């Protein structure tokens, strides 16, 4: 049996993070506001989650190879 600890022990998975009220922007253009933004985080450390909650600005960047609503995946 291997008792070695692999990776950080303070990782959490599949956690909902409430970010509170936010402006919704694309680039420098304000598109609207939201009373509360919540996101599901697949995996992060507890420290990373605290940084996320406290961040003034959060960027959402589409991952390569992923398509969004109304788009077709490139392939």
C-alpha positions in Angstrom: 0.0 0.0 0.0 1.3 3.4 -1.0 0.8 6.1 1.7 2.5 8.9 -0.2 0.4 12.1 -0.4 0.0 13.2 -4.0 -0.7 16.9 -4.6 -2.2 19.5 -2.2 -4.4 18.1 0.5 -6.6 21.2 0.7 -8.2 20.7 -2.8 -12.0 20.8 -3.1 -14.0 19.7 -6.0 -17.4 20.6 -7.5 -18.1 23.5 -5.2 -20.6 26.4 -5.9 -19.0 29.8 -5.4 -21.3 32.8 -4.9 -19.6 35.9 -6.2 -22.3 38.4 -5.4 -23.4 41.4 -7.6 -21.2 42.0 -10.6 -21.1 44.0 -13.8 -21.1 41.9 -17.0 -18.5 43.1 -19.5 -17.1 42.0 -22.8 -13.7 43.6 -23.3 -14.2 47.2 -22.0 -17.9 47.3 -22.9 -20.5 47.0 -20.0 -23.3 44.7 -21.2 -25.3 44.7 -18.0 -25.4 43.8 -14.3 -26.3 40.8 -12.2 -27.6 40.7 -8.7 -25.7 37.6 -8.0 -23.3 35.5 -10.0 -22.6 31.9 -9.0 -20.2 29.5 -10.7 -19.4 25.8 -10.2 -15.7 25.3 -9.7 -14.5 21.8 -10.8 -11.3 21.8 -8.6 -9.4 24.4 -6.6 -7.5 24.8 -3.4 -9.2 26.6 -0.5 -6.8 29.5 -0.9 -7.7 29.8 -4.6 -11.4 29.9 -3.8 -10.8 32.7 -1.3 -8.9 34.6 -3.9 -11.7 34.1 -6.4 -14.3 35.3 -4.0 -12.3 38.5 -3.2 -11.2 39.3 -6.8 -12.3 42.7 -8.1 -12.2 41.3 -11.7 -12.7 37.7 -12.9 -12.1 36.7 -16.5 -14.0 33.9 -18.2 -12.0 32.5 -21.1 -13.3 29.8 -23.4 -11.0 26.8 -23.4 -9.5 25.7 -26.7 -11.7 23.1 -28.5 -14.8 24.0 -26.5 -17.9 25.6 -28.1 -20.5 27.8 -26.5 -24.2 28.0 -27.0 -25.2 28.6 -30.7 -21.7 27.6 -31.9 -20.5 24.4 -33.6 -17.4 22.7 -32.4 -14.5 23.0 -34.8 -13.3 19.6 -35.9 
